[in-house]
Amino acid sequence: MAAPDAQMFLMSTKVANDQFLVFAFGGLPLDLAAAVDELRYRARACAELRLRVVDDRSWRYPRWEPGEITPEQFSIHDSVGQDWQGCLDRVSRLADDQLDASRLCWRVHVFPGIHGIPGLAAAGSVVVVQVAHALGDGTRSAALAGALLGRSTPLPPVGLPDRGLLPWRAAHAALAHRRLVRDTAAGSLAPPIPPRPASVINSGARGAAAVRTLAVGRDALPGPTVTVGALVVISDALAGYLGERGEDIGRLGAEVPISTGGARMMQAHNNFRNVGVGLYPELSRIERAQRIAADLKAHRRRGEHPAMRSSAVAFASVPAWFLRWGVSMFDPAVRSATVTGHTVVSSVDRGPADLFFGGYPVLLTAGYPALSPMMGLTHGVHGIGGTVALSVHADSTVVDLDDYIARLSDALGCQP
């Protein structure tokens, strides 16, 4: 198992990190059992969906091994007649039952007969794919869910990790870092964005979680990309919400996962890093979109620097005992006065609307980035076809979700 994947697996014992990919379909299958059997058949045909984690030696890395598809990986919930928000409320409670990746790396939850799905007058079906983060980041998990739900595009293969010799790679990484410092000082690279003071939504123990989803067309989001457009409207909503509560919004920012790319993509299931971007609520929407896009571009340029590649290669060579020790030292109760961003905004394009369940097409897809000890409000931005779902996951003891959703709906120009 590659170091980033092993870290995700080990961290799951400290902080819940399962992903929940929500897909809404345009009808209720006449034969629900047959529709689920079709999912089971596709799962058996996909080698990646048969993987389990084996972790039986403390001195070595966990490893992947193939297993069988089991009945407990498919759960049909009694939901006929339930409304859309009621279904999402049940989805939020699924996080109470995290996967043990040594037994199951994913599970499907089927909620048939759901009323009020955005864009659908009749009853539809909601399929939730729960994925252990070790098995994939947001992009790879979307590809796995696509394979399960009928997409024929082959999954990119993940090769064996290249461990190498840590001392040599660490020395090379140190030299590359010096070059990064020189390039930054010379102005050829933008300097890293410093941490920001924490706000009220970054405080307190995590309480009862709640979720909401707003579905809009791509044109509802301003900006050159869906990600930038979502950050622009989130800036409006979050600045209004925090400003009314006396918070300083002068350095308002978001933590955004971005792909690391490169050759490492072939050796790990998780290929991303989290970066901080400004939200610039004091600027006009056009200027704000430009500044946010510039922040993301600067992060990507730094990510292409040889120092970043050398650092990733060195991390891949860290001994298993050291990685385990590092994870064991993590204390979720420790608070920080600063944050990378005041909220998380995870944006994933889940491709064309070519997925089906029981013969019915997909209408929309959503997701809810996990809350953490320092993060009481997160956002998911997920597109499929021409529909984008902007979702909110909040600790209801820290965030007045009804107030925040009203502000976000107003910023989007849609109904909550």
C-alpha positions in Angstrom: 0.0 0.0 0.0 1.3 3.4 -0.9 2.2 5.8 1.9 -0.7 8.3 1.3 -3.2 5.4 1.3 -1.7 3.8 4.4 -1.9 7.2 6.1 -5.6 7.4 5.3 -6.2 3.9 6.5 -4.4 4.5 9.8 -6.0 7.9 10.3 -9.5 6.4 10.0 -9.0 5.1 13.6 -8.5 8.7 14.8 -10.9 10.7 12.6 -13.8 9.3 10.6 -13.0 9.7 6.9 -15.4 7.5 4.9 -16.8 9.2 1.8 -20.5 9.1 0.9 -21.2 9.6 -2.8 -24.9 10.3 -3.4 -26.6 9.7 -6.7 -30.2 10.4 -7.4 -32.0 8.5 -10.2 -35.2 9.3 -12.1 -37.4 6.5 -11.1 -38.1 3.5 -8.8 -37.1 0.2 -10.5 -40.0 -2.3 -10.9 -37.7 -5.1 -9.8 -35.5 -3.6 -7.0 -33.7 -6.9 -6.3 -32.7 -7.2 -10.0 -31.3 -3.7 -10.0 -29.2 -4.5 -6.9 -28.1 -7.7 -8.5 -26.8 -5.7 -11.5 -24.7 -3.6 -9.1 -23.3 -6.9 -7.6 -22.4 -8.2 -11.0 -20.5 -5.0 -11.9 -18.7 -5.1 -8.6 -17.5 -8.7 -9.2 -16.2 -7.6 -12.6 -14.1 -4.8 -11.2 -10.8 -5.8 -9.6 -10.5 -2.5 -7.7 -13.9 -3.1 -6.0 -12.8 -6.5 -4.7 -9.9 -5.0 -2.7 -9.5 -5.4 1.1 -6.8 -4.1 3.5 -4.6 -6.6 5.3 -2.7 -5.1 8.2 -1.2 -8.0 10.2 2.4 -6.9 10.7 3.2 -3.7 12.7 6.7 -3.5 11.2 5.4 -3.3 7.6 2.9 -1.3 5.6 -0.7 -2.4 5.3 -1.3 -4.1 1.9 -4.1 -4.7 -0.6 -5.5 -8.1 -1.2 -8.4 -9.3 -3.4 -11.6 -10.5 -1.6 -15.1 -11.6 -2.4 -18.1 -9.3 -2.9 -20.4 -10.0 0.1 -24.1 -9.5 0.8 -23.4 -7.0 3.6 -22.0 -4.6 0.9 -25.6 -3.9 -0.3 -28.1 -2.4 2.0 -31.7 -1.6 0.9 -33.3 0.9 3.3 -37.1 1.2 4.0 -37.7 4.6 2.5 -40.7 4.5 0.1 -42.7 7.7 0.5 -39.9 9.6 2.2 -39.0 13.1 0.9 -35.6 14.2 -0.4 -34.5 16.1 2.7 -35.6 13.2 4.9 -33.4 10.9 2.8 -30.4 13.3 3.2 -31.0 13.3 6.9 -30.6 9.5 6.9 -27.5 9.8 4.7 -25.9 12.1 7.3 -26.4 9.4 10.0 -24.7 6.7 7.9 -21.4 8.3 9.0 -22.1 6.8 12.5 -21.2 3.3 11.0 -17.8 3.7 9.4 -16.3 0.9 7.3 -13.6 -1.4 8.5 -11.5 -1.6 5.4 -10.0 -4.9 6.4 -13.5 -6.3 5.9 -15.2 -3.9 3.4 -13.7 -1.0 1.5 -17.1 0.1 0.2 -20.8 -0.4 0.8 -23.9 0.6 -1.3 -27.0 2.0 0.4 -30.2 2.1 -1.7 -33.1 4.4 -0.8 -36.1 3.6 -3.1 -39.2 5.7 -3.6 -37.9 9.1 -2.6 -40.1 12.1 -3.4 -39.0 15.7 -4.1 -35.7 14.9 -5.7 -34.7 18.2 -7.5 -35.9 18.2 -11.1 -38.2 15.1 -10.7 -41.9 15.2 -10.2 -42.4 11.5 -9.5 -40.7 9.2 -7.0 -37.1 8.4 -7.7 -34.3 6.4 -6.1 -31.2 7.5 -4.2 -28.0 5.3 -4.2 -25.3 6.1 -1.8 -21.8 4.6 -2.3 -19.9 4.6 0.9 -16.1 4.4 0.3 -13.2 4.1 2.7 -10.8 7.0 2.0 -7.9 4.6 1.7 -9.4 3.1 -1.4 -9.6 6.4 -3.2 -9.7 10.2 -3.1 -12.6 12.1 -4.4 -11.7 11.6 -8.1 -10.9 7.9 -7.8 -14.0 7.2 -5.6 -16.1 8.8 -8.3 -14.6 6.5 -10.9 -15.2 3.5 -8.7 -18.8 4.5 -8.2 -19.1 5.1 -11.9 -17.9 1.5 -12.6 -20.5 0.3 -10.1 -23.3 2.3 -11.7 -22.7 1.4 -15.3 -19.9 3.6 -16.7 -17.7 1.7 -19.1 -14.6 3.9 -18.9 -11.7 1.8 -17.6 -10.3 2.8 -14.3 -6.7 4.1 -14.5 -4.4 1.4 -13.0 -2.5 2.0 -9.7 0.9 0.5 -9.7 3.0 -0.8 -6.8 4.6 1.9 -4.6 8.3 2.6 -5.1 9.7 2.7 -1.6 13.4 3.5 -2.4 16.0 4.6 0.1 14.8 7.2 2.5 18.2 8.9 3.4 19.0 9.4 -0.3 15.5 10.7 -1.1 15.4 12.9 2.0 18.7 14.5 1.0 17.4 15.1 -2.5 14.2 16.6 -1.1 16.2 19.0 1.1 18.2 20.2 -1.9 15.0 20.6 -3.9 13.4 22.6 -1.1 16.3 25.0 -1.0 15.7 25.6 -4.7 12.0 26.2 -4.0 13.0 28.8 -1.4 15.3 30.5 -3.9 12.7 30.5 -6.6 10.1 32.0 -4.3 12.5 34.7 -3.1 13.3 35.5 -6.7 9.6 36.0 -7.5 9.3 33.2 -10.0 6.9 31.4 -7.7 4.2 33.0 -5.5 4.9 32.5 -1.8 2.7 30.1 0.2 -0.5 31.6 1.7 -0.1 31.9 5.4 -2.6 30.3 7.9 -5.6 32.4 8.9 -7.0 33.0 12.4 -9.7 30.5 13.3 -13.3 31.5 13.5 -16.4 30.4 15.5 -17.1 27.7 13.0 -13.6 26.2 13.7 -14.3 25.8 17.4 -16.1 23.4 19.7 -16.5 19.6 19.8 -18.3 18.1 16.9 -22.0 17.5 17.6 -25.0 16.5 15.6 -24.2 16.6 11.9 -26.7 17.9 9.3 -26.6 18.2 5.5 -28.3 20.1 2.8 -28.0 20.1 -1.0 -28.8 22.8 -3.6 -29.0 21.7 -7.2 -28.4 24.2 -10.0 -27.4 24.4 -13.6 -23.8 25.1 -14.5 -24.7 28.7 -15.6 -25.9 29.6 -12.0 -22.2 29.6 -10.9 -20.2 32.7 -11.8 -16.5 32.3 -12.8 -14.4 30.5 -15.4 -14.8 27.1 -13.7 -17.3 25.3 -11.4 -14.8 25.3 -8.6 -14.1 29.0 -8.8 -17.8 29.8 -9.2 -18.7 27.8 -6.2 -16.1 29.6 -4.1 -17.4 33.0 -5.2 -20.9 32.3 -4.0 -19.7 30.5 -0.8 -17.7 33.7 -0.1 -21.0 35.7 -0.2 -22.8 33.4 2.1 -20.0 32.8 4.6 -19.0 36.4 4.8 -22.6 37.4 5.6 -23.0 34.6 8.1 -19.8 35.3 10.0 -19.9 39.1 9.6 -23.3 39.2 11.3 -21.8 37.3 14.2 -19.1 39.8 14.8 -16.3 37.8 13.1 -13.4 39.4 11.2 -13.9 38.5 7.6 -10.9 40.4 6.3 -8.9 37.2 5.8 -11.7 34.8 5.0 -10.5 31.7 3.2 -11.3 28.1 2.2 -9.3 24.9 2.2 -9.5 23.3 -1.2 -8.3 19.8 -2.1 -6.4 19.8 -5.5 -4.9 17.0 -7.5 -1.2 16.3 -7.1 -1.0 14.6 -10.6 2.3 13.5 -12.0 3.8 10.0 -12.0 2.8 9.5 -8.4 -0.8 9.2 -9.6 0.1 5.7 -10.8 1.3 4.5 -7.4 -1.5 5.6 -4.9 -5.2 5.7 -4.6 -5.1 9.1 -3.0 -3.4 11.9 -5.0 -4.4 15.2 -3.6 -3.2 17.9 -1.2 -5.2 20.6 0.6 -4.4 24.3 -0.1 -5.7 27.5 1.3 -7.3 30.2 -1.0 -8.7 33.5 -0.2 -12.4 34.2 -0.5 -12.1 38.0 -0.9 -15.6 39.0 0.1 -14.8 42.7 -0.2 -14.3 42.4 -3.9 -16.9 42.4 -6.7 -17.8 38.9 -8.0 -15.7 39.4 -11.2 -12.6 40.6 -9.3 -13.2 37.9 -6.6 -13.3 35.1 -9.3 -10.0 36.4 -10.8 -8.2 36.5 -7.4 -9.5 33.0 -6.4 -8.5 31.6 -9.8 -5.1 33.2 -9.4 -4.6 31.6 -6.0 -5.5 28.2 -7.3 -3.1 28.7 -10.3 -0.3 29.7 -8.0 -0.8 26.6 -5.9 -0.7 24.4 -9.0 2.5 26.0 -10.1 4.1 25.4 -6.8 2.8 21.8 -7.0 4.7 21.4 -10.3 8.0 22.5 -8.7 10.6 19.7 -8.4 10.7 20.2 -4.6 7.1 19.0 -4.4 7.9 15.9 -6.4 10.9 15.2 -4.3 8.9 15.6 -1.1 6.3 13.1 -2.3 9.0 10.6 -3.3 10.6 10.9 0.1 7.3 10.4 1.9 6.7 7.2 -0.2 10.0 5.9 1.4 9.1 6.6 5.0 9.4 3.3 7.1 6.1 1.8 8.2 7.0 2.0 11.9 7.6 5.8 11.5 4.3 6.4 9.7 2.5 4.4 12.4 4.2 6.4 15.1 3.3 9.7 13.5 -0.4 8.8 13.2 -0.4 7.6 16.8 0.8 11.0 17.9 -2.1 12.8 16.3 -4.5 14.1 19.0 -8.0 15.1 17.6 -8.6 17.1 20.8 -5.8 19.6 20.3 -7.0 23.0 19.1 -5.2 25.4 16.8 -5.4 29.2 16.7 -5.0 29.2 13.0 -6.5 27.2 10.0 -5.6 26.7 6.4 -9.2 27.8 5.5 -12.3 28.5 7.5 -14.3 25.9 5.6 -13.5 23.0 3.2 -14.7 23.2 -0.4 -14.2 19.9 -2.2 -15.0 20.1 -5.9 -15.2 17.0 -8.1 -16.5 16.6 -11.7 -18.2 13.1 -11.7 -18.4 13.1 -15.5 -21.3 12.8 -18.0 -24.8 11.8 -17.0 -24.3 8.2 -18.2 -25.1 6.3 -15.0 -28.2 4.2 -14.5 -30.0 2.3 -11.7 -32.7 -0.1 -12.6 -32.9 1.4 -16.0 -33.4 5.0 -14.8 -30.9 7.8 -15.5 -28.9 9.8 -13.0 -30.3 13.2 -12.3 -27.7 14.6 -9.9 -24.8 13.7 -7.6 -23.8 15.1 -4.3 -21.2 14.6 -1.5 -20.5 15.8 2.0 -16.8 16.3 3.0 -16.3 15.0 6.5 -16.3 17.3 9.5 -13.1 17.4 11.6 -12.1 18.6 15.0 -11.2 22.0 13.5 -13.9 22.1 10.8 -17.6 22.6 11.7 -18.7 23.5 8.1 -17.7 21.9 4.8 -19.0 22.1 1.3 -19.2 19.6 -1.6 -19.4 20.7 -5.2 -20.2 17.9 -7.5 -21.2 18.0 -11.2 -22.7 15.3 -13.4 -23.9 16.2 -16.8 -25.1 19.8 -16.8 -26.2 19.7 -13.1 -24.1 20.9 -10.2 -25.0 20.1 -6.6 -23.6 22.5 -4.0 -23.9 20.6 -0.7 -23.3 21.7 2.9 -22.2 19.5 5.9 -22.4 21.2 9.2 -22.1 20.7 13.0 -25.6 21.9 14.0 -24.3 22.9 17.4 -21.8 25.3 15.8 -23.6 26.5 12.7 -27.2 27.7 12.3 -27.7 25.7 9.1 -31.1 27.2 8.2 -29.6 30.7 8.3 -26.5 29.7 6.3 -28.5 27.8 3.6 -30.8 30.8 3.2 -27.7 32.9 2.5 -26.2 30.4 0.1 -29.5 30.0 -1.8 -29.7 33.8 -2.1 -26.1 33.9 -3.4 -27.0 31.2 -6.0 -30.3 32.8 -6.9 -32.3 29.6 -6.2 -34.8 28.3 -3.7 -33.5 26.6 -0.5 
